[in-house]
Amino acid sequence: QVQLVESGGGLVQPGGSLRLSCAASGIAFSVYAMAWYRQAPGKQRELVATITSGGRTNYADSVKGRFTISRENAKNTVYLQMSSLKPEDTAVYLCNAVAQGRDYWGKGTLVTVSS
């Protein structure tokens, strides 16, 4: 059974930092491209960052220079380090794994940026 479990969300003040984690099980993690998406209330799901199986990364313009995606294949985990957080970063952050025609999603972790 495939599972993607996100953690690390919470309430943070503007300008603060958080690190999200997504632990995968039931897949050959190292061959999967991984991504973080987010969905704010009343808005469409938005791609935040991606990392290929080879470690190449890409970011949405809205988070470039503030967020860093990374992966640790030995732990079957992908991370999203978020800094200089803004109220508009408030959303549920979801983990996604794609490879070999398969596409898996976690249930998400809520990030709230507010003073």
FIFIDREN-542019 format. One line per field, with one value per residue (C-alpha): z, y, x; chain; residue number from 0. Coordinates in Angstrom, 3 decimals. Layout:
BEGIN
Z c(Z, ...)
Y c(Y, ...)
X c(X, ...)
ch c(A, ...)
i c(NUM, ...)
***
This chain:
BEGIN
Z c(0.000, -1.081, 1.494, 1.390, 4.796, 5.167, 8.418, 9.721, 9.081, 11.638, 12.519, 11.844, 11.842, 8.644, 7.942, 9.749, 8.558, 8.478, 7.124, 5.710, 5.329, 3.221, 4.096, 1.390, 1.738, -0.669, -3.657, -5.074, -3.867, -5.619, -9.117, -8.442, -9.244, -6.199, -5.901, -3.424, -4.283, -2.235, -2.149, -0.432, 0.528, -2.537, -4.903, -7.347, -6.482, -7.317, -8.087, -5.638, -6.331, -8.013, -7.735, -10.221, -9.361, -10.306, -7.997, -10.503, -8.974, -10.224, -8.432, -8.902, -9.400, -6.238, -4.038, -5.840, -3.475, -0.415, -0.637, -1.158, -2.089, -1.325, -1.026, 1.071, -0.727, 2.187, 4.259, 1.451, 2.336, 0.485, 2.241, 1.636, 3.532, 3.586, 4.720, 4.582, 4.772, 3.756, 4.594, 0.979, 1.548, 3.783, 2.321, 2.659, 1.294, -0.470, -1.514, -4.922, -6.375, -10.095, -12.037, -14.503, -15.218, -11.532, -9.563, -5.779, -3.336, 0.359, 2.393, 3.116, 6.006, 6.835, 6.893, 8.316, 8.115, 10.378, 13.112)
Y c(0.000, 3.346, 6.132, 9.691, 11.343, 15.049, 16.692, 19.925, 22.344, 24.816, 28.445, 30.785, 34.553, 36.468, 36.302, 32.999, 29.576, 26.036, 22.742, 20.307, 16.610, 13.952, 10.347, 7.805, 4.098, 1.363, 2.828, 2.673, 6.214, 6.885, 6.552, 8.905, 12.585, 14.352, 17.596, 19.893, 21.529, 23.854, 24.744, 27.823, 28.162, 28.959, 28.658, 26.070, 23.717, 25.291, 23.621, 24.908, 22.922, 19.755, 17.543, 14.817, 11.431, 12.883, 15.855, 18.590, 21.174, 23.695, 26.313, 28.450, 32.097, 33.017, 30.974, 31.231, 32.307, 31.544, 27.804, 24.859, 21.344, 18.431, 14.669, 12.013, 8.708, 6.703, 7.886, 7.879, 11.491, 14.770, 18.107, 21.655, 24.276, 27.489, 30.832, 34.474, 33.225, 35.536, 35.462, 34.498, 31.269, 30.076, 26.826, 23.091, 21.721, 18.359, 15.908, 14.223, 11.318, 10.527, 7.774, 5.019, 6.181, 6.214, 9.282, 9.369, 12.081, 12.698, 14.209, 17.444, 19.539, 22.990, 25.995, 29.212, 32.411, 35.033, 37.475)
X c(0.000, 1.394, 1.426, 2.693, 2.522, 3.216, 4.256, 5.736, 2.907, 1.647, 1.178, 4.089, 4.491, 5.249, 8.967, 9.307, 10.418, 9.076, 10.340, 7.817, 8.526, 6.853, 7.616, 6.847, 6.249, 5.218, 7.072, 10.592, 11.142, 14.451, 12.956, 10.056, 9.917, 8.555, 6.661, 5.022, 1.713, -0.429, -4.098, -5.416, -9.098, -11.190, -8.229, -6.950, -4.148, -0.788, 2.544, 5.173, 8.350, 9.567, 12.621, 13.496, 14.911, 18.288, 17.907, 17.087, 14.766, 12.241, 10.152, 7.099, 8.040, 6.146, 8.514, 11.866, 14.608, 12.479, 11.694, 14.057, 13.000, 15.309, 15.149, 16.818, 16.439, 17.859, 14.878, 12.290, 11.605, 11.243, 11.489, 10.347, 12.308, 10.287, 11.654, 10.568, 7.022, 4.197, 0.474, -0.206, 1.755, -1.083, -2.418, -2.617, 0.664, 0.472, 3.149, 3.045, 5.027, 5.099, 6.864, 6.204, 2.671, 1.758, 0.714, 0.295, -0.799, -0.582, -3.414, -1.582, -0.372, -1.736, 0.568, -0.840, 1.183, -0.307, 0.607)
ch c(A, A, A, A, A, A, A, A, A, A, A, A, A, A, A, A, A, A, A, A, A, A, A, A, A, A, A, A, A, A, A, A, A, A, A, A, A, A, A, A, A, A, A, A, A, A, A, A, A, A, A, A, A, A, A, A, A, A, A, A, A, A, A, A, A, A, A, A, A, A, A, A, A, A, A, A, A, A, A, A, A, A, A, A, A, A, A, A, A, A, A, A, A, A, A, A, A, A, A, A, A, A, A, A, A, A, A, A, A, A, A, A, A, A, A)
i c(0, 1, 2, 3, 4, 5, 6, 7, 8, 9, 10, 11, 12, 13, 14, 15, 16, 17, 18, 19, 20, 21, 22, 23, 24, 25, 26, 27, 28, 29, 30, 31, 32, 33, 34, 35, 36, 37, 38, 39, 40, 41, 42, 43, 44, 45, 46, 47, 48, 49, 50, 51, 52, 53, 54, 55, 56, 57, 58, 59, 60, 61, 62, 63, 64, 65, 66, 67, 68, 69, 70, 71, 72, 73, 74, 75, 76, 77, 78, 79, 80, 81, 82, 83, 84, 85, 86, 87, 88, 89, 90, 91, 92, 93, 94, 95, 96, 97, 98, 99, 100, 101, 102, 103, 104, 105, 106, 107, 108, 109, 110, 111, 112, 113, 114)
***
